[in-house]
Amino acid sequence: MTNKPTSGPAYAIGDTDTRPWGSYTVVAVGKNEGEEYCEKEIIVNPGHILSLQSHEHRREHWMVKQGVLTVVLDGKRLELKKGEEVRIPLRAIHCMANLGKDSCIVREIQAGVCREDDIARYMDAYGRGTDQAGAPRAESSLALYEQILTELRKKA
């Protein structure tokens, strides 16, 4: 796995970005026992999926606030409803998708080194570069990602 630099800027409260799949807003940042944390509110638009990715320097904890979230996590597919949550371990291959008709809102808490450049992409529905495509440890997650893409196309 490529060890990407984590020299990019740290997140700040109020940071927001619009992506092909939806948007995020940073709602909290700080340190807890010497470790960085960043809390985001993520909106995944109906019929969209984030890239299949992993992180070398951070863990994540996702809590569904609205809608139904489809999750790929190390070769497993999960469906999370409002109030349900999942922990994404360091280096786990993961993504989130919204197969529903309404926006899905997720509270994400990152812990570790929280930087936007700590993303290793395995597959992306929007043509953004991948640097881990074909990684053997990602095979089952890649197959699930492709299955979800097929489901999204059928609904479009």
C-alpha positions as CSV (number, residue, x, y, z in Angstrom):
1,M,0.0,0.0,0.0
2,T,1.2,3.5,-0.8
3,N,2.0,5.5,2.3
4,K,0.5,8.9,1.2
5,P,1.8,12.0,2.9
6,T,-0.4,13.6,5.6
7,S,1.1,17.1,5.2
8,G,-2.0,18.6,3.8
9,P,-4.0,21.2,5.7
10,A,-5.9,20.0,8.8
11,Y,-9.7,20.4,8.7
12,A,-11.3,23.4,10.3
13,I,-14.8,23.9,11.6
14,G,-17.1,25.1,8.8
15,D,-15.0,23.6,6.0
16,T,-17.4,22.3,3.4
17,D,-17.1,20.7,0.0
18,T,-19.4,19.6,-2.8
19,R,-18.5,16.3,-4.4
20,P,-20.1,14.3,-7.3
21,W,-21.9,12.2,-4.7
22,G,-23.1,14.9,-2.3
23,S,-21.3,17.1,0.2
24,Y,-19.8,17.4,3.6
25,T,-19.4,20.0,6.3
26,V,-16.9,19.9,9.2
27,V,-18.7,20.4,12.5
28,A,-16.0,19.7,15.0
29,V,-12.2,19.3,15.2
30,G,-9.7,18.9,18.0
31,K,-7.4,16.5,19.9
32,N,-8.4,13.7,22.2
33,E,-5.6,12.2,24.3
34,G,-3.1,13.6,21.8
35,E,-4.9,12.2,18.7
36,E,-6.6,14.4,16.1
37,Y,-10.3,14.0,15.5
38,C,-12.6,15.5,12.9
39,E,-16.4,15.3,12.9
40,K,-18.2,15.8,9.6
41,E,-21.8,15.8,8.5
42,I,-21.9,14.0,5.2
43,I,-24.9,14.1,2.8
44,V,-25.0,11.3,0.2
45,N,-27.4,12.2,-2.5
46,P,-29.9,9.6,-3.7
47,G,-28.4,7.2,-6.3
48,H,-24.8,8.0,-5.5
49,I,-21.7,6.2,-4.1
50,L,-18.4,7.4,-2.7
51,S,-15.1,5.9,-3.9
52,L,-14.0,2.6,-2.6
53,Q,-11.0,3.6,-0.4
54,S,-8.9,3.0,2.7
55,H,-6.9,5.2,5.1
56,E,-3.4,4.7,6.4
57,H,-3.6,7.2,9.2
58,R,-7.2,7.4,10.5
59,R,-10.1,5.4,11.7
60,E,-13.7,6.4,11.1
61,H,-17.0,5.9,12.9
62,W,-20.2,6.4,10.9
63,M,-23.7,7.0,12.4
64,V,-26.7,7.3,10.1
65,K,-28.9,10.3,11.0
66,Q,-31.3,10.1,8.1
67,G,-32.0,7.6,5.4
68,V,-30.5,4.2,4.6
69,L,-26.8,3.8,4.1
70,T,-25.3,1.0,2.1
71,V,-21.8,0.2,3.3
72,V,-19.0,-1.9,1.8
73,L,-16.5,-2.8,4.6
74,D,-13.7,-5.3,3.9
75,G,-15.7,-7.5,1.5
76,K,-19.0,-7.3,3.5
77,R,-22.1,-5.4,2.5
78,L,-24.1,-3.7,5.3
79,E,-27.4,-1.8,5.2
80,L,-27.6,0.8,8.0
81,K,-30.8,2.6,9.0
82,K,-31.3,5.8,11.0
83,G,-29.7,5.4,14.4
84,E,-27.4,2.5,13.3
85,E,-23.6,2.9,13.1
86,V,-20.4,1.1,12.0
87,R,-16.7,1.5,12.9
88,I,-14.2,1.6,10.0
89,P,-10.8,0.3,11.3
90,L,-7.5,1.7,10.1
91,R,-6.6,0.4,6.6
92,A,-10.1,-1.1,6.1
93,I,-11.4,-1.0,2.5
94,H,-14.7,0.8,2.6
95,C,-17.3,3.0,0.9
96,M,-20.8,4.4,1.5
97,A,-23.7,4.6,-1.0
98,N,-27.3,5.8,-1.1
99,L,-29.5,3.5,-3.0
100,G,-32.7,5.2,-1.8
101,K,-34.8,8.0,-3.1
102,D,-34.0,10.5,-0.3
103,S,-30.8,12.0,0.9
104,C,-28.8,10.1,3.5
105,I,-27.1,12.0,6.3
106,V,-24.2,10.5,8.1
107,R,-22.2,11.7,11.0
108,E,-18.6,10.7,10.5
109,I,-16.0,10.9,13.2
110,Q,-12.4,10.5,12.1
111,A,-9.6,9.7,14.6
112,G,-5.9,9.6,13.9
113,V,-4.3,12.0,11.4
114,C,-7.3,13.7,9.8
115,R,-6.3,15.0,6.4
116,E,-8.1,14.9,3.0
117,D,-4.9,13.5,1.4
118,D,-5.1,10.2,3.4
119,I,-7.2,8.4,0.8
120,A,-6.1,5.4,-1.2
121,R,-8.7,4.9,-3.9
122,Y,-9.5,1.4,-5.3
123,M,-12.4,2.3,-7.5
124,D,-14.4,5.5,-8.2
125,A,-17.7,5.9,-10.0
126,Y,-16.8,9.5,-11.1
127,G,-13.5,8.9,-12.9
128,R,-11.3,10.3,-10.1
129,G,-7.9,8.6,-10.1
130,T,-7.3,5.3,-8.4
131,D,-4.0,4.2,-7.0
132,Q,-4.9,0.8,-5.6
133,A,-6.9,-0.7,-8.4
134,G,-6.4,-4.4,-8.6
135,A,-5.0,-4.8,-5.1
136,P,-5.5,-8.5,-4.2
137,R,-6.8,-7.7,-0.7
138,A,-9.6,-5.6,-2.3
139,E,-11.1,-8.2,-4.6
140,S,-14.3,-8.9,-2.6
141,S,-14.9,-5.2,-1.9
142,L,-14.3,-4.4,-5.6
143,A,-16.9,-7.0,-6.6
144,L,-19.4,-5.5,-4.1
145,Y,-18.7,-2.0,-5.4
146,E,-19.4,-3.1,-9.0
147,Q,-22.6,-4.8,-7.8
148,I,-23.8,-1.6,-6.1
149,L,-22.9,0.5,-9.3
150,T,-25.1,-1.9,-11.3
151,E,-28.0,-1.5,-8.9
152,L,-27.6,2.3,-9.0
153,R,-27.6,2.3,-12.9
154,K,-30.8,0.2,-13.0
155,K,-32.5,2.7,-10.7
156,A,-31.4,5.7,-12.7
